[in-house]
């Protein structure tokens, strides 16, 4: 055996594999549809909560300005100065002024003196018969009032759910004093204060208390209170606008859901129905629908199912052909064996009987080899699926195979040469025992056709992103037009000097099956001189790099 290295051979650069990152198209559609309506609703809730706070702040500022004006007017017009008792409020004038100042507004005004007693209340009218409390009547019910009431209740519910504060509840005693209201106590001490309370009707009660002063002396405290009807109306109007957008988003969501159902669910249902029909009927008239015009996951799924179905039918056809070929190949030696046994039973000549016994032994050996190869071929797919792949060095494998086969080659006066690329790695991912079987089959085939004093060369090189291994002999070559047929099952084109029945015709077929299971190819060619004369055969195995 001789070995020599080969120089690097130029080759094309490996093609760059295009990769697409990002979210798949169908996933983007589903996310957009599901998040659209929720995004509108979620953003609207936070927006309205801040909007309500802004309205409350603005309303309190307005009430504070009004209260300061009213307090200044009361301090100037409804106060008295007594050298002995000091300054104070004139109750009757204060009561009249309080009612007049808030008459045109929806604000309630209450005036407390410096002794913390209630002096005036805009909702209380005094007369000869006593005191009468004024109550605002609800507005008359109009068309659509029921819907507005429902929406108002919906607004109050959301306000409670989304509110970040627990408001104190507004309560009013029959006899009111300044101590009932903390903001009034602060006003009596000279400070301006405001408070927001939860009203009994589900709304809010806004109150502002300011001191009533005359020449920097606090004479009392004026408290203005107002309900949140205007604020609730403003928020309700905005919430209705948000609700309109939400309904629009809901409609768009429904339409997009119908669109997705027609583009995703319906095709998948068609694919499932077709697969069930094929499984149930086992008839080739049922085919997987073709969605080749789609460029998404559904199109890929349909193409994969069609390819799988096509491969399944090809496998069924291959199994049927294999069964027929096995029956045919087994029938020949069985017929010969039967004929020899029947003849031996009638022959009395010992020489002829011994000759028939030799035929029987040859047929039994042929059957044994045939059954062993058939068993190996039938188990090949299952064994390939169970065994684990690993890194396999083709360079070292060819050297080892050549060393193991060296003795057999010398008996046939055939020389083995190994010509491998030493500079670059020749490592593939595969099942080493099966790849060894491939090259041993190819080498055994070359030995059977090689004449004495010839050379068989094992070559291996790296080409682009593959490893190319070759087995070259100097035999008679391959019959013209049979380059592909020799890989078919039970094909047997043997040398005339070889004893009949030594090979089953499955070796090259098994080798092709193993190579293709590794994602590679194997092909046979004739080696020719420049004048076209055949000088041997060349078997080329191409395997992807690890």
N, C-alpha and C positions, 0 to 999 in steps of 0.2 A: 504494500500500500504506500502510495506517495502522497504528499500534501504540499501545497504551495499557496501563498496568499495572493489575492487579486487586488489590484488598485481600486481606488474609489471610482465608481462610474457615475458620470453626471446624470442627474435626473431632474425632473420638474419639482418645483417647490410644492410642499403639501398644500392642498387647497384649504383655505380657512373656513372653518365651520361657522356659519352664521348663527348667532344666538339672539333671541329676542327676550328682553327682560320686561317686566311690568305685569300688570293685572290682565288676565285674559278678557276678551271682549264680552263674553256672557256675564262674567263676574262684575265687570264695570256696569253693565246694564242693570243687573239686579241691585247693586249697591245704590245706583243713582235713583232707581224707582223707590226703593224702600226708605231712603234717607230724605227724599224730597219733601214729602208731606210732614214728616217729623221735624225737619229743619225749620220749616215755616212756623209750625206750632210752637216749638221750643223757643225760637228767637222771639216770637211774638209775646210769649209769657214774660220773659225778662224785660222786654221793651215796655210793656204795659205797667209792670211793677214800678219801674223807674219813672214812667210817665205819670202815674198816680202820685208818687212822692213829690214830683215837681209841681203838680197842681195843688197839692196840700200846702207846700211851702209858699207858693204864690198867694194862695187864699189867706193864709195866716198873716202874710206881710200886708195884704190889703186891709184885713181886719185890724191889724195893729195900727196902721195909719189912721183909719176911721176912729179907732178908740182914742188915740191921742188927740184928735181934733175934738171929739165929743167931751173928753175929760177937760180939755182946756176951756171949752165953752161953759161947762158946768162949774168949773172952778172960778170963772169970772162972774157968771150970772146967778148962780144958785148958792152963793156962800154969804156968810155974814161975819162981821168982826165985832166982838164985845170985849171991852177992856177988862171986865171981870171974869168971864167964862172963856175968852179966847175966840178963835175962829171956828166955824162949823158950816154944815150944809143946811139949806132951807128945804125941808122935805117936800113941801107942796110944789115949789117951783122946780125942784129936781125931778119930781115925778112927771110933771108936764113936759119938761125938756127931754127927758128920756124917751117918752112916747112919741114926741114930735120928731126927734132926730132919726129914729129907726122906722118911722111910719111907712116910708116908701121902699124899704128894703126888707129882706127876709131874715134879718138879724134880730136876735133877742138881746136886749140890754138890761143889766141888773146893776144897781148901784148900792154899795155897802159903805156905811160911815166908818169912822175911825174906831167905833166901839164894836165893830164886826157885825152889826145888825143890818138887815136888808132894808134899804130906804125906798127904793123904786124898782119896779119890774115892768118892762114894756108889755108883758102879757097880762098884767093885772090892771083892771079899770076900777077906780073907786067911785061910789055914788051914794045917794041917800039910802039905798037898800043894802049897801055893803060893797063887797069886792067881787068883781066878775073876772074870771080867767078867760083869755082869748085863746081859741084853738083854731088852727088852719084846717079847713076842710080839704079832703082829697080832691084832686081834679076830676071832672066828670069823665066817665069811661067812654072812650071813642072806639071806632073801628080799628081792629088790630091791637087793642089794649092787652088782650090775653097773650099774644106773642111777645109784646114788650115786657109784660110782667115775667114771662118765662125767661126772657133774655136777661132781665134785671136780676132775677134769682140766680141764673147761671153766672152772671158777673160777680155777684156777692160770694158765691161758692168758690169761684176761682180766686177771688181776692183773699179769702180766708186760707185757701190751700197754699197760695204762693206768697202770702204775707210773711215777712221775717220778724215781725214784732207781735207780741201779745198785748193788745191795747186794754187799758182799764175800762171797766164798764161804767157808763154814765148812769147815775142815780140822783134822784131829786127828792129831798125830804119835804114834808108839808110846811115846816117852819125852817127856812133856810138861814144859815149864818155863813160868815166868811170862812169859818173853819171847815165847812163842807168842801171847799175848793182850794187846794194848795196854791194854785196860781193867784187867787185873790189875796191870800196871806202874804205872798211875795210882793204883790202890788201895794199892800198896806205898809210894807217896809220900804217902799220907794223903788222897787224893781218892776220891770215889765216881764211878764211871763205868758207862755202859751201852752196848751195841752190838747192832745187829740185822744178822744175816748170812743169806745165802741157804743153805738146807739142801740136802743131796744128793738128797732126795726131791722137790724142787720147792717145799717149804714154806720156813719161816723158822726161824732159831735165835735166840732172845732171850737175852741174857746181861747180868748185873749183877755188878759187882765192888765190894766194900766193904773197907775196912781192918779188920783184927782188932787191937784196941788194948787195952792195960792201962796205966792211968794215963797216957794220952796218948802212950804209946810204941807204935809199930806193930810187932806181932809177926808179922804175915803178912797175907794177903789171901784173902777168901772169894769165890768166883765161883759164882753160881747160873745155870744155863742151862735153858732150857725150849723145847720145840718150839712151833710155831704151830697145833697141831691144834685147840685150842679156838677160837682166833681164826678159823681157816679154817672151822670148823663154823658159827660165828655168822654169818660173812659169807656162807657158802653158803646158810644159811637165809634171810637177807635177799634174796640173789640169786634164790633160788627164788621168793620172793614177787614180786620184780620180773619174773621170767620169767612168772609167772602173769598179771600185768598186761599184759605184752607180748603173750602169747598172746591175752588178751582183746582188746587193741587190734588185733591182727592179724585176729581174727575180725570185729571191727567194721569194719576196713578192707576185708576181703573182701566183707562184706555191702554196705557203702557203694559199693564198686566195682561190684558187681552192679547196685545201684540206679542208679548213674551210667550204666552201660552200657545199662540199659533206658530211661533218660530222655534220653540223649544219642546213644549210638552207634546204637541201633535206629531212632529217628526219622530220623537223618541217612541211614542205610542205606535207609530207605523213600523218602526224598526223592531219593536218588541213583538208586534203582531206577526210580522213576516218571519221572525226567528221562531216563534211558537208554531207557525204553520209548517216550517221546514222540519222542526223537531218531531211534530206529530205525524205529518204525512210522509216524510222521507222521500219527497218527490222534487225533481229538479225544476219543475215548472214554477215553483215558488222562488222568488229572488229577493234579495235585500234591496230596498229602494235606493236609488242613486241620488245623493245630495251633493254631487260634485261641484255644483255652482256655488255652494256655501263655502266661505273661507273662515269658518270658526270650528269650535269643538264638535258640533253636530256633524259637520261635513267630514271631519277627521274620523269620528266614530263610525259613520256610514261607510267610509272608505275602508276602515279597518275590518268592519263586519263583512263587507263584500270580499275583501282579500282573504279573511279567515274562512268564509264559506267556499270560496274558490279552492283554497288549500285543502279544505276538508274533502271536497269532491275529488280533488286530485289524489289525496291520500286513500280514499275509498277505492278509486280506480286502480291505484298502485297496489293496494292490498289484493284486489281481485286478480290483477295480472300476476302478482307474485304467487297467489294460490294456484292459478292455472299453470304458471311456469314450474312451480314445485311439483305439481301432480305429473306434469309431462316429464320432468327430469327424473323423478322417482320411478316413473313407469318403465323407462328404458332399462335401467339395471335390474329392476324386478322382473321384467320380461325375459332378459338374458338369464337371470338366475333361475327362473322357473323352467326355462327350456333346458338348461344344463342339468338341473335336478331330475327332470322327467327323463332325459336321455340317459343319465347315469344309472337310473333304476333299471333300464332295459339292456345296458351294455355289460357283456361278460368279460371283455378284453381289459386286462389290468392297465395296460398303457393308455388306452383311450379313457378308461375310468379316471386314471391319474390326471390326464389332461383336462378332463371335465371338472375335476376337483380344483385344479388350479384356476380355471375360469370362475368357478363358484367363489373361491377365496378373493379373486380380483374384484368380482362384483360386490362382495360383502365389504371389502375395503373401500370401494368406490361409494357404496351407500353410506358407509360410516363417515367418510370425508364430506359427502354431500349433506348429510343430516347435520353434521357439526357446523358447516358453513351456513346452512339455512338457519340453524338455531342462533348462531352469532348475528346474522343479518336481521332476524326478527326481533332480537333483544336490543339491538343497537340504539334505537331511539330512546327507549326507556332508560338504558344505562347512561346515555349521554345526558339525560335530564337529571339523573340522580348524582352524578359525579361532580365534584367541585373543580372549577378552573383554577389554574395557577400559572405563574410565569414559567415559560419553557424556552430554553436557549437552543435555537435550531442549530447553531454552530457546533455546540457540544454534542447534541443528539446525533448529527450526521457522522461525527468522528466515532462515537461509540458504536453506531450501527455498522460502520465500515470495519471496525476492529472485530466485532462479533462475527461478521460474515466473511472475514478474510480467509479463514480455513476452508470454507465451502468454495470460495472463488478459486483458491489455489488448486483444489481438486479438479476443477473444470478448466485449469490453465487460463484463468481470467484475472486481470490485474484491476484493483480498485484504486481510484484516485479521488482525493477530496480537495476541492477548490472553493474556499470560503473567504468572505470578507473579514479581515482581521481587525480593521480599524473602527468599525461601527458595530453597535449592539444589534444582534439578530434575535431579539426576545419577543415572543408572542404570548398571548393569553389563551390557554387551552388546557386540554387533558393530555398529559404527557404520554400515558400508555397508549392512547388512541392515535396520537400523532406518530408514535413509534411504529404502530401497526401499519399506518399508511405508507411510510417510507420503506418498511421491510417488505410490504407487498410489491411496491414498485421496484425495489432492488431484486427481489426474487423473480419478478417478471423479466427484468433485464438479463439476469443470469441465465434464465431458461432459453432466451433467444440469442445470447452472445456466443459467437464461434470461439474456438480455442485461440489463445494468443491475442485476444482483444482486450480493450480497456473499457471499464464502466466508470464514469465520472459523476461524483456527487458535488453539485455546486449550490452556493447560497449567497445571496447579496441583498442589500437593502435598496429598495426602489420606491421613491416617494414615501408614502406612509405604509408600505407593505414590505414583507419579507418574501423574496422569490427564491424557491428551492427547485433544483432541476436534477433529474436522473437521466443521463445520456449513455446510450450503448452503441455498439457497432454491429448490431445484428441486421436482419433483412428489412427492418422497418415495419411500418403499418400498411396494410393494403389500402390502396386509394379509395377514398370515400368511407372508410371504416373508422376514422379518427374518433367519432362520437359513439359509434356502436360498441366499441370495445368496453365502454363503461356500463353497458346494459347488463342486467342480470342474466347469468347462465350463458353469456357469450363466451365462446371458447375457440380461439384461433391459435392452435398450438403448433410447435415445430414437428416436422414429420418424424424426427428421430425419437420423440418422446412417446412413452407408453401411454395408450389410451386410458382415460379415466383418472389420471393423476391430479387433475385440477377440476374444481366444480364450476368455474366461470363466475364466481361471486367476489373474487378478491378485489378487482378494480372497481366493481360496483360499490362494495363496502368502503373502499378508500374514498371514492367520490362523496359518499354520504357523510363520512366523518369530516372531510374538509369543508363541505358546505355547512355542516352544523357549527363549524368554527368561524363562519362568515367569510370563507375563502373560496377559491376555485381551483380545479385541476383540469388540465387538458393535455392532449397528446398531439405531437407533431412529428413529421419526418425530418431528419437531418439530411441535407443535400449538399452536394458539391456545386461549384459554380456552373458546371455543365448540366445540373439538374439530376444527376444520379443520386439515388438514395444510399446513404452511408450509415444509417442507423435510426433509432427512435429517440425522441426527447419527450419526457414527461415533466410538465411545469406545474408546480404547486405554489399558489399565491395566498398568503395569510396576512391579515392586518396586524400591525405592530401593537404591542401592549399599550 
